[in-house]
Structures are given as C-alpha cells and as structure tokens.
Amino acid sequence: MSNSYAAAGVDTRAGDLAVELMKSAVSQTHGPEVWGGVGGFAGLFDVSFLTKFRQPLLATSTDGVGTKVAIAQAIDKHDTIGQDLVGMVVDDIIVVGARPLFMTDYIACGKVVPERIASIVAGIARACSETGTALVGGETAEHPGLLGADDYDVAGAATGVVEADQVLGAEKVVSGDVVIAMASSGLHSNGYSLVRHILAQRGIGYTDTSDELGGVVGEVLLEPTRLYTGPLLDVINDPELAGAIHSLSHVTGGGIAANLARVLPVGSWVEVDRSTWSPAPVFRVLGDMAGSTLESAEGTWNLGVGMFAVVNAASASSVIARLATSGIPAWVTGRVSRAAHDLTGFEQGAKGVNGGAVRLVGAYAN
C-alpha cells in the first residue's frame, strides 16, 4: 500500500507543468513595478510612486465567478472564465475611483490538468493586461475526494490606490446629478444558479444549439464579462472631465436598483427609466423559458446594465461620448432628486449600506 502524495490523488508534477504553461501569459502583465517574476511565495510590487500622493488610500476587493464555472466545465471551454473573474474583482475597485495595481488568483480543482489551468490563467492575464493590473501571484490547489476530477472553482483579490480627496461615493452626489447606464455584454457572472435551474427545468443541455439564443447554449452563456475599468479611468483622468463622475455602481449580485441605491446619499432618490434601453435577447429568452417577466429578474440579472455612473449633469454628454470611444455604449437613464416623494416600492440601500432610494419605472424598449 502506497502512502505517497500521488497515491492520495495529488500530482505535484502536473502543478509544476501548469505553472510553466502559464508563465508567459502572467509575465506579460508585469511592468517594472513587479519584482521577482513568477513562482515566488509572495508577489512583490514596488509602490515607491506612492510618495507622490498626498494621502494615498489602498482599495481592495475579492470575489469569484460563481456557478458560471459549471457551464465552462460542462462544455470544456475555460479561456473566458478568467475575464469574468477580473471583471468581478477589478471593476469593484474602480467604483471608488481607484486605479488597480495588482491581483492574485486562487484555483481549487479536483485534479490539475495543466492545459486547463493554463487556459484559465491566460484568460485572467489577458483581462489584467486590459485593465492595467499586474497578476503578481496565485495558487492552484488539488482537492481530490472533495472536488470531482473535472471540477474547479476560481477566486481572486486585487489592490488599487486612490487619493483620499478623489474617492468616489455617495457623499459627492448632489440633487440634479444624472445617472448614466453602461451596457453589459450579457449576464456577466451573476444569476447563473437561476439560469441553470431554468435550463434544467426545460431539459436543455449546454451543448445543445438554440435558435432563440443564437448558438450553442453553453457558448452563449459564457459570453465574458465586459470590463469597465480602463474606459472609466480614461474619463476620471481626463482633465476636461475632472470631477465629472461623483459615484459609480457595479451591477452584480443584488441586481439593478439595490446596487445603484448603495452609491446614493440618504434622502435622495432616482427613478431608473426602463424605456431607455432594451435588454439583450439572452435575458428575454431565459425569461420566456421561465415563464416570468423581465421585471421579476431585476434583482437577479443585470438585464443589460453592467455599471452606473452618477455624474454632473453638465458633463453627462461628454462622459457618454468618451465612453463610446472606448467601446462602452452608455445613456442617461435617470436623475437624482431630494424632493419630497412617496418612496413606496423603492429599494432603499443594500448590503448594510443605508443609501438612497431607487425604483425602476416604465417598460423596457423593444
């Protein structure tokens, strides 16, 4: 009887090969600030540039991709799930106006398949490069007996920096500010437990082809999360738009109204006009399959809005134009008010934040 680690189901040689396969992609995210390269016990990042800040604040965020990984595993496609991870983590950092500096990832799996791990990490690295984030470290851990051979989960954490007097948030929002919606690329990485339940109830497999969805079901559902950090940093750093953005909201778990309410001041309210956009077919088809309305999914799916910006009204058109040059469709969908108003039916704050009030009104455009 063997008592070796390999006999227990852990293949350290496969782990070493996975690192070799991912090294090139990871190294491409490294600038001169990264010390030590790939494979150290800890990632090193030179922050001596912070001496130029008056009062630097570090921003940090951590997240995963959720059950979207089950679809990637089902159709054996792993090259986009990394972008989802970066979107969930780094786009939370830009919400406070911070520039991301570096990120680490963690992959737990039942069995290390080097090519699969390298594909996941390559996706993370590509998205890190797109957002200006260095991928300075990570960990891949085999959990045989806990996870199946083809099962895995991914998580990550990132750190950014912002000047204290440039932090975005509800305290900067004033009555009359305009709410700009930014288009999502699809479901992003939220509400997949509901998606999977709907498909299971209809007996639809991820490898099936759906004319309604426009392709192989799993591939359509793996559309990667749109990344907002780069385009938003362009707006924030544009001298002509300095101070235009007052707060940002990343539309993830909790849905549309609750996430926007978190970045509005207490006593303010916004009515988000559904008629200003048309949810993508993926949302409509899934809603029809479930026999439910789009409105009933507003607390689960983003329905076409991945990020909100609350901006100075005079700058709204310029912000929208600047986002468009970066490939982000955006539009005005509401206005902040402090006028006396019946708040019945409004979402008021969320996730422990005692923020403003938000309600969606009207009907979605066709």
PyMOL commands that set and color helices and strands:
alter all, ss='L'
color gray80, all
select helices_A, chain A and resi 12-27+48-52+68-75+81-96+114-131+164-166+170-172+192-202+217-221+229-237+239-241+255-261+274-276+281-290+295-297+313-325
alter helices_A, ss='H'
color red, helices_A
select strands_A, chain A and resi 34-35+44-45+56-64+99-109+134-142+152-163+178-183+209-210+215-216+245-250+269-273+305-311+330-335+347-350+353-361
alter strands_A, ss='S'
color yellow, strands_A
deselect
rebuild
show_as cartoon
